[in-house]
């Protein structure tokens, strides 16, 4: 499984638009083949910060997600609306049975 994390800090005046774009992106991504989960959360310490947590079946599914035109459009749409981004962190994981 592949785990992807990242965070963005929205400008106060654009937060509502950034949140809507983010929710739309998450909903669309959840329907993609190989998406196990895709979530966005509002940071409780800084309510202008959104945290993304995604789980993908494998690297091929993630690469397909990145290639979807709407995924690239989402990133482009955020430009100018956010103050900063943590960038995307990608991890290859395996489940540990207990």
C-alpha distances in whole Angstrom, upper triangle without the diagonal:
4,7,10,13,17,20,24,27,29,33,35,37,34,31,32,31,28,27,28,26,23,23,24,21,18,20,20,16,15,17,15,13,10,10,9,11,13,16,19,21,24,25,28,29,30,30,29,26,23,19,16,13,10,7,6,5,5,8,11,10,10,13,15,14,16,19,20,23,23,20,22,25,24,23,27,28,27,29,33,31,29,31,28,24,22,20,16,14,11,8,6,5,6,8,12,14,17
4,7,10,14,17,20,24,26,30,32,34,31,28,29,28,25,24,25,23,20,21,22,18,16,19,18,14,14,17,14,14,10,10,10,11,12,14,17,19,22,23,26,27,27,27,27,23,20,17,14,11,8,6,5,6,6,6,10,9,8,11,13,12,13,16,17,21,20,17,19,22,21,20,24,25,24,26,29,28,26,27,24,20,18,16,12,10,7,6,5,6,9,11,14,17,20
4,7,10,14,17,21,23,27,29,31,28,25,26,26,22,21,23,21,18,19,20,17,15,17,18,14,14,17,15,15,12,10,10,9,10,12,14,16,19,19,22,23,23,23,23,20,17,13,10,7,6,5,6,9,9,10,13,12,9,13,15,13,14,17,18,21,20,17,19,21,19,19,22,23,22,24,27,25,23,24,21,18,15,14,10,8,6,5,6,7,10,12,15,18,20
4,7,11,14,17,20,23,25,27,24,22,23,23,19,19,20,18,15,16,18,14,13,16,16,13,14,17,15,16,13,11,11,10,9,10,12,14,17,17,20,21,21,21,20,17,14,11,8,6,5,6,8,11,11,11,14,12,9,12,14,12,12,15,16,19,18,14,16,18,16,15,19,20,18,20,23,22,20,21,18,14,12,10,7,6,5,6,9,11,14,15,18,21,24
4,7,11,14,17,20,22,25,22,20,21,21,17,16,19,17,14,15,17,14,13,16,17,14,15,18,18,19,16,14,14,12,10,10,10,11,14,13,17,18,17,18,17,13,11,7,5,5,6,9,11,15,15,14,17,16,12,15,17,14,14,18,18,20,19,15,17,19,16,14,18,19,17,19,21,20,17,18,15,11,9,8,6,5,7,9,12,13,16,17,20,23,25
4,7,11,13,17,19,21,19,17,19,18,14,14,17,15,12,14,16,14,13,17,18,15,17,20,19,21,19,16,17,14,12,11,9,11,12,12,16,16,15,15,14,10,8,6,5,7,9,12,15,18,18,17,19,18,14,16,18,15,14,18,18,19,18,14,15,17,14,12,16,16,14,15,18,16,13,14,11,7,6,6,5,6,9,12,15,17,20,21,24,27,28
4,7,10,13,15,18,16,13,16,16,12,12,15,14,11,14,16,14,14,17,18,17,18,22,21,23,22,19,19,16,13,11,9,9,10,9,13,13,11,12,10,7,5,4,6,9,12,15,18,21,22,21,23,21,18,19,21,18,17,20,20,21,19,16,16,17,14,12,15,15,12,14,15,14,10,11,8,6,5,7,8,10,13,15,19,20,23,24,27,29,31
4,6,10,12,14,12,11,13,13,9,10,13,12,10,13,15,14,14,18,19,18,20,23,22,25,24,21,22,19,15,13,10,11,10,10,14,14,11,11,8,6,5,7,9,12,15,18,20,24,24,23,25,23,20,21,22,19,17,21,20,20,18,15,16,16,13,11,13,13,9,11,12,10,7,8,6,4,6,8,10,13,16,19,22,24,27,28,30,33,34
4,7,9,12,10,9,12,13,9,11,14,13,12,15,17,16,17,20,21,21,23,26,26,29,28,24,25,22,18,16,13,12,10,10,13,12,9,9,6,4,6,9,12,15,18,22,24,28,28,27,29,27,23,25,26,23,21,24,24,23,21,18,18,18,15,13,15,14,10,11,11,9,6,5,5,6,9,11,14,16,19,22,26,27,30,31,33,36,37
4,6,8,6,5,9,9,7,9,12,12,11,14,16,16,17,20,21,21,23,26,26,29,29,25,26,23,19,17,13,13,11,11,14,14,10,9,5,6,8,11,13,17,20,23,26,29,30,29,30,28,25,26,27,23,22,24,24,23,20,18,18,17,14,13,14,12,9,10,9,6,4,6,8,9,12,14,16,19,22,25,28,30,33,33,36,38,39
4,5,5,6,10,10,9,11,14,14,14,17,19,19,20,23,24,24,26,29,29,32,32,29,30,27,23,20,17,16,14,14,16,16,12,11,7,9,11,15,17,21,23,27,29,33,33,32,34,31,28,29,30,26,25,27,26,25,22,21,20,19,16,15,16,14,10,11,9,6,5,6,9,12,15,17,19,22,25,28,32,33,36,37,39,42,43
4,6,5,8,10,10,11,14,15,15,17,19,20,21,23,25,26,27,30,31,34,34,31,31,28,24,21,18,16,13,14,15,15,11,9,7,10,12,16,19,22,25,29,31,35,36,35,36,34,31,32,32,29,28,30,29,27,25,23,23,22,19,18,19,16,13,14,12,9,9,9,12,15,18,20,22,25,28,31,34,35,38,39,41,43,44
4,6,8,9,10,12,13,14,16,18,19,20,22,24,25,26,28,30,31,35,35,32,33,29,25,23,19,19,16,17,19,18,15,13,10,13,15,18,21,24,27,30,33,36,37,36,37,35,32,33,33,29,28,30,28,27,24,23,23,21,18,18,18,15,13,14,11,8,10,11,15,17,20,22,24,27,30,33,36,37,40,41,43,46,46
4,6,5,6,9,10,11,12,14,16,16,18,20,21,22,24,27,27,31,31,28,29,26,22,20,17,17,14,16,18,18,15,13,9,12,13,16,18,22,24,27,29,33,34,33,33,31,28,29,29,26,24,26,25,23,20,20,19,17,15,15,15,12,10,11,9,6,8,10,13,15,18,19,21,24,27,30,33,35,38,38,41,43,44
4,5,5,6,9,10,10,12,14,15,16,18,20,21,22,25,26,29,29,26,27,23,20,17,13,13,11,13,15,15,12,9,7,9,10,13,15,19,21,25,27,31,32,31,32,29,27,28,28,25,24,26,24,23,20,19,20,18,15,15,16,13,10,13,12,8,8,11,13,14,17,18,20,23,25,28,31,32,35,35,38,40,41
4,5,5,6,9,10,11,12,14,15,17,18,20,21,23,25,29,29,26,26,23,19,17,14,14,12,14,16,18,15,11,9,12,11,15,16,20,22,25,27,31,32,32,32,30,27,29,28,25,24,26,24,23,19,19,20,18,15,16,17,13,12,15,14,10,11,14,16,17,20,21,22,25,27,30,32,33,36,36,39,40,41
4,5,5,6,8,10,11,12,14,15,17,18,20,22,23,27,28,24,26,23,19,17,14,15,14,17,19,20,17,14,12,13,12,16,16,20,21,25,26,30,31,30,30,28,25,26,26,22,22,23,21,20,16,16,17,14,12,13,14,10,9,12,12,8,10,14,16,16,19,20,21,24,26,29,32,33,36,36,39,41,42
4,5,5,6,9,10,10,12,14,15,16,18,21,21,25,25,22,23,20,16,14,11,12,11,14,17,18,15,12,10,10,9,12,13,16,18,22,23,27,28,27,28,25,22,24,23,20,19,21,19,18,15,14,15,13,10,11,12,9,7,10,10,7,8,11,13,13,16,16,17,20,22,25,28,29,32,33,36,38,39
4,5,5,6,9,10,10,12,14,15,16,19,20,24,24,21,21,18,14,12,9,10,9,12,15,17,14,11,9,10,8,11,11,15,16,20,22,26,27,27,28,25,22,24,24,20,20,22,20,20,16,15,17,15,12,13,15,12,10,14,14,11,11,14,15,14,17,17,18,20,22,25,27,28,31,31,34,36,37
4,5,5,6,9,10,11,12,14,15,17,19,23,23,20,21,18,15,13,11,12,12,16,18,20,18,14,13,14,11,14,14,17,18,21,22,26,27,27,27,24,22,24,23,19,20,21,19,18,14,14,16,14,11,13,15,11,11,15,15,12,13,17,18,17,19,20,20,22,24,27,29,30,32,32,35,37,38
4,6,5,6,9,10,11,12,14,16,17,21,22,19,20,17,14,13,11,13,14,17,20,21,19,16,14,14,12,13,13,16,16,20,21,24,25,25,25,22,20,21,20,16,16,18,16,14,11,11,12,10,7,10,11,8,8,12,13,11,12,16,16,15,18,17,17,20,22,25,27,28,31,31,34,36,38
4,5,5,6,9,10,10,12,15,16,19,19,16,17,14,11,9,7,10,11,14,17,19,17,14,13,12,9,10,9,12,13,16,18,21,23,22,23,20,17,19,19,15,15,17,15,15,12,11,13,11,8,10,12,10,9,13,15,12,12,15,15,13,15,15,15,17,19,21,24,25,27,28,31,33,34
4,5,5,6,9,10,11,13,15,18,19,15,16,13,10,8,7,10,11,15,17,20,18,15,14,14,11,12,10,12,13,16,18,21,23,23,23,20,18,21,20,16,17,19,17,17,13,12,15,14,11,13,15,13,13,17,18,15,15,19,18,17,18,18,17,20,20,23,25,25,28,28,31,32,34
4,5,5,6,9,10,11,13,17,18,15,17,14,11,11,10,13,15,18,21,24,21,19,17,17,14,15,13,15,14,17,18,21,23,23,23,19,18,19,18,14,16,17,14,14,10,11,13,12,9,12,14,12,13,16,18,16,17,20,20,19,20,20,18,21,21,24,26,27,29,29,32,34,36
4,6,5,6,9,10,11,15,15,13,15,12,9,10,9,13,15,18,21,23,21,19,18,16,13,13,11,12,12,15,15,18,20,19,19,16,14,16,15,11,12,14,11,11,8,7,10,10,7,10,12,11,11,15,18,15,16,19,18,16,18,17,15,18,18,21,22,24,26,27,30,32,34
4,5,5,6,9,10,14,14,10,12,9,6,6,7,11,14,17,20,22,20,18,18,16,12,12,9,10,9,12,13,16,18,18,19,15,14,16,15,11,13,15,13,14,11,10,13,13,10,12,15,14,14,18,20,18,17,20,19,17,18,17,15,17,17,19,20,21,23,24,27,28,30
4,5,5,7,10,13,14,11,12,10,8,9,10,13,16,19,22,25,23,21,20,19,15,15,12,13,12,14,14,17,19,20,20,16,16,18,16,13,15,17,14,15,12,12,15,15,12,15,18,16,17,20,23,20,20,24,23,21,22,21,19,20,20,22,23,24,25,25,28,30,32
4,6,6,7,11,13,10,13,11,9,11,13,16,19,22,25,27,26,23,22,21,17,17,14,15,13,14,14,16,18,19,18,14,14,16,13,10,13,14,10,12,9,9,13,12,11,14,16,15,16,20,22,21,21,24,23,21,22,21,18,20,20,22,23,24,25,26,29,31,33
4,5,5,9,10,7,10,9,7,9,11,15,18,21,24,26,25,23,22,20,16,15,12,12,9,11,10,13,15,15,14,11,10,12,11,7,10,12,9,12,9,8,12,13,11,13,16,16,17,20,23,21,21,24,22,20,20,18,16,17,16,18,19,20,22,22,26,28,30
4,6,8,9,6,7,6,6,9,12,15,18,21,24,27,26,24,23,21,18,16,13,12,9,10,10,12,15,16,16,12,12,15,13,10,13,15,13,15,13,12,16,17,15,17,20,19,20,23,26,24,23,26,25,22,22,20,18,19,17,19,19,19,21,21,24,25,28
4,7,9,7,9,10,10,12,15,19,22,25,28,30,29,27,27,25,21,20,16,15,13,13,12,13,15,17,16,12,13,15,13,10,14,15,12,15,13,13,16,17,16,18,21,21,21,25,28,26,26,29,28,25,25,23,21,22,20,21,21,22,23,23,26,27,30
4,6,6,9,10,10,14,16,20,23,26,29,31,30,28,27,25,22,20,16,15,12,12,10,11,13,13,12,8,10,11,9,7,11,12,10,13,12,11,15,16,15,17,20,20,21,24,27,26,26,29,27,24,24,22,19,20,18,19,19,20,21,22,26,27,30
4,6,9,11,12,16,19,22,26,28,31,34,33,31,30,28,24,22,19,17,13,12,9,9,10,12,10,7,9,11,9,9,12,13,12,15,15,14,17,19,19,20,23,24,24,27,31,29,29,32,30,26,26,24,20,21,18,19,18,19,19,20,24,25,28
4,6,9,11,15,18,21,25,27,30,32,31,30,30,27,23,21,17,15,11,9,6,5,7,9,8,5,8,10,9,9,12,14,13,17,16,15,18,20,19,20,24,24,25,27,31,29,29,31,29,25,24,22,18,18,15,15,14,15,16,16,20,21,25
4,6,7,11,14,17,21,23,26,28,28,27,26,23,20,17,14,11,8,6,5,6,9,11,11,7,8,11,10,9,12,14,13,16,15,13,17,19,17,18,22,22,22,25,28,27,26,28,26,23,22,20,16,16,14,15,14,15,16,16,20,21,24
4,7,10,14,17,20,22,25,27,27,26,26,23,20,17,14,11,8,5,5,6,10,12,13,10,11,14,14,12,15,18,17,20,19,17,20,22,20,21,24,25,24,27,30,28,27,29,27,24,22,21,18,17,15,14,14,13,14,14,17,18,21
4,7,10,13,17,19,21,24,24,22,23,20,16,14,11,8,5,5,7,10,12,14,16,12,12,15,15,13,15,18,17,20,18,16,19,20,18,19,23,22,22,25,28,25,24,26,24,21,20,19,16,16,14,15,15,14,16,15,18,20,22
4,7,10,14,16,19,21,21,19,19,17,13,11,7,6,4,6,8,12,14,15,16,13,11,15,15,11,13,16,15,17,15,13,16,17,14,16,19,19,18,21,24,22,20,23,21,18,17,16,14,14,13,15,16,16,18,18,21,23,25
4,7,10,13,15,18,17,16,16,14,10,8,6,5,6,9,12,15,17,18,20,16,15,18,18,14,16,19,18,19,17,14,17,18,15,16,19,18,17,20,22,20,18,21,19,16,16,16,14,15,15,16,18,18,20,20,22,24,26
4,7,10,13,15,14,12,12,10,6,6,4,6,9,12,15,18,20,21,22,19,17,20,20,16,17,20,19,20,17,15,17,17,14,14,18,16,15,18,20,17,15,17,16,14,14,15,13,15,16,18,20,20,22,22,25,27,28
4,6,9,12,11,10,10,8,6,5,6,8,11,15,18,21,23,23,25,22,20,23,23,20,20,24,22,23,20,18,20,20,17,17,20,19,16,19,21,17,16,17,16,14,14,16,15,16,18,19,22,22,24,23,26,27,28
4,6,9,8,6,7,6,5,6,9,12,15,18,21,25,26,27,29,26,23,26,26,23,23,26,25,25,22,20,22,22,18,18,21,19,16,19,19,16,14,15,15,14,15,17,17,18,20,22,25,25,27,27,29,31,31
4,5,5,5,7,5,6,7,10,12,16,19,23,26,27,27,30,27,25,27,28,25,24,28,27,28,25,22,24,24,20,20,22,21,18,20,20,17,15,15,14,14,13,16,17,17,20,21,25,24,27,27,28,30,31
4,6,6,9,9,10,10,14,15,19,22,26,29,30,31,33,31,28,31,32,28,28,32,31,31,28,26,28,27,24,23,26,24,21,23,23,20,18,18,17,17,17,20,20,21,23,24,27,27,29,28,29,31,31
4,6,9,8,11,12,15,17,21,24,28,31,32,32,35,32,29,32,33,30,29,33,32,33,30,27,29,28,25,24,26,25,22,23,23,20,17,16,16,16,16,19,20,21,24,25,28,28,30,30,31,33,33
4,5,6,9,11,14,17,21,24,27,31,32,31,34,32,28,31,32,28,28,31,30,30,27,25,26,26,22,21,23,22,18,20,19,16,14,13,13,14,14,17,19,20,23,25,28,29,31,31,33,35,35
4,5,8,10,14,17,20,24,27,30,32,31,33,31,28,30,31,27,27,30,29,29,26,24,25,24,20,20,22,20,17,19,18,15,13,13,14,15,16,18,20,21,24,26,29,29,32,32,33,35,36
4,7,10,13,17,20,23,26,30,31,30,32,30,27,28,29,26,25,28,27,26,23,21,22,21,18,17,19,17,14,15,15,11,9,10,11,12,14,16,18,20,23,25,29,29,32,32,34,37,37
4,7,10,13,17,20,23,27,28,27,29,27,24,25,27,23,22,25,25,25,22,20,20,20,17,16,18,17,13,15,15,12,9,10,9,9,10,13,15,16,19,22,25,26,29,29,31,33,34
4,7,10,13,17,20,23,24,24,26,23,20,23,23,20,19,23,22,22,19,17,18,18,14,14,17,15,12,15,16,13,10,12,11,10,10,12,13,15,17,19,23,23,26,26,29,31,32
4,7,10,14,17,20,21,21,23,21,18,20,22,18,18,21,21,22,19,16,18,19,15,14,18,17,14,17,18,16,13,14,12,10,9,11,11,12,14,16,19,20,22,23,25,27,28
4,7,10,13,17,18,18,20,17,14,17,18,15,15,18,18,19,17,14,16,17,13,13,17,16,14,17,19,17,14,16,14,11,10,11,9,10,12,14,16,17,20,20,23,25,27
4,7,10,14,15,16,18,15,13,16,17,14,15,18,18,20,18,15,17,19,16,16,19,19,18,20,23,20,18,20,17,14,13,12,10,10,10,11,14,14,16,17,19,22,23
4,7,10,12,12,14,12,10,13,14,11,12,16,16,18,16,13,16,18,15,16,19,20,18,21,24,22,20,22,20,16,15,14,11,10,9,10,12,12,15,15,18,21,23
4,7,9,10,13,10,9,13,14,12,13,17,17,20,18,16,18,21,18,19,22,23,22,25,27,26,24,26,23,20,18,16,13,12,10,10,10,10,12,12,16,18,20
4,6,7,9,6,6,10,11,9,12,14,15,18,17,15,18,20,18,19,22,23,23,25,28,27,26,28,25,21,20,18,14,13,10,10,10,10,12,13,17,19,22
4,7,8,6,8,11,11,11,14,16,16,20,20,18,20,23,22,22,26,27,26,29,32,31,29,31,29,25,23,21,17,16,13,12,10,10,11,12,16,17,21
4,5,5,7,9,10,11,13,15,16,20,20,17,20,23,22,22,25,27,26,28,32,31,29,31,28,24,23,20,16,15,11,11,8,10,11,13,17,19,22
4,5,5,6,9,10,11,12,14,18,19,16,17,21,20,20,23,25,25,26,30,29,28,29,26,23,21,18,14,13,10,10,8,11,13,16,19,22,25
4,5,5,6,9,10,11,13,16,17,15,17,20,20,20,23,25,25,27,30,30,29,31,28,24,23,20,17,16,13,14,12,14,16,18,22,24,28
4,5,5,6,9,10,11,15,15,13,15,18,18,18,21,23,23,25,29,28,27,29,27,23,22,19,16,16,13,14,13,14,16,18,22,24,27
4,5,5,6,9,10,14,14,11,13,16,16,15,18,20,20,22,26,25,24,26,23,20,19,16,12,12,10,11,11,13,16,18,22,24,27
4,5,5,6,9,12,13,11,12,15,16,15,18,20,20,22,25,25,24,26,24,20,20,16,13,14,11,13,13,16,18,21,25,27,30
4,5,5,6,10,12,10,12,15,15,15,18,20,21,22,26,26,25,28,25,22,22,19,16,17,14,16,16,19,20,23,26,28,32
4,5,5,9,9,7,9,12,12,13,15,17,18,20,23,23,22,25,23,19,19,16,14,15,13,15,16,18,20,22,26,28,31
4,6,8,9,6,7,10,11,10,13,15,16,17,21,21,20,22,20,17,17,14,12,13,12,15,16,19,22,24,27,30,33
4,6,9,7,7,11,12,12,14,16,17,19,22,23,22,25,23,20,21,17,15,17,16,18,19,22,24,27,30,33,36
4,5,5,7,9,10,12,13,15,16,18,22,22,22,25,23,21,22,19,17,19,18,20,21,23,26,28,31,33,36
4,5,5,6,9,10,11,12,15,16,20,20,21,24,23,20,22,19,18,20,20,23,24,27,29,31,35,37,40
4,5,5,6,9,10,10,12,15,18,17,18,22,21,19,21,18,17,20,20,23,24,26,29,30,34,36,38
4,5,5,7,9,10,11,13,17,16,17,20,18,16,17,15,13,16,16,19,21,23,26,27,31,33,36
4,5,5,6,9,10,11,15,15,16,19,17,15,17,14,13,17,17,20,22,25,28,30,33,36,38
4,5,5,6,9,10,14,14,15,18,18,16,19,16,16,19,20,24,25,28,31,32,36,38,41
4,5,5,7,9,12,12,12,16,15,14,16,14,14,17,18,22,24,26,29,30,34,36,38
4,5,5,7,11,11,11,13,12,11,13,11,11,15,17,20,23,25,28,30,33,36,38
4,5,6,9,10,11,14,14,13,16,14,15,18,20,24,26,29,32,34,37,40,42
4,6,8,8,10,13,14,14,17,16,16,20,22,25,28,30,33,35,38,40,42
4,6,5,6,10,10,10,13,13,14,18,20,24,27,29,32,33,36,39,41
4,5,6,9,10,10,14,13,15,19,21,25,28,31,34,35,38,41,43
4,6,8,10,12,15,15,18,22,24,28,31,33,37,38,41,44,46
4,7,9,11,15,15,18,21,24,27,30,32,36,37,39,42,44
4,6,8,11,12,15,18,21,25,28,30,33,34,37,40,41
4,7,11,12,16,18,22,25,29,30,34,35,37,40,42
4,7,9,12,15,18,22,25,27,31,32,34,37,39
4,5,8,11,15,18,21,23,27,28,31,34,35
4,7,8,12,15,19,21,24,26,28,31,33
4,7,10,13,17,19,23,25,27,31,32
4,6,10,13,16,19,21,24,27,29
4,7,10,13,16,19,21,24,26
4,7,10,13,16,19,22,24
4,6,10,13,15,19,21
4,7,10,13,16,19
4,7,9,13,16
4,6,9,13
4,6,9
4,6
4
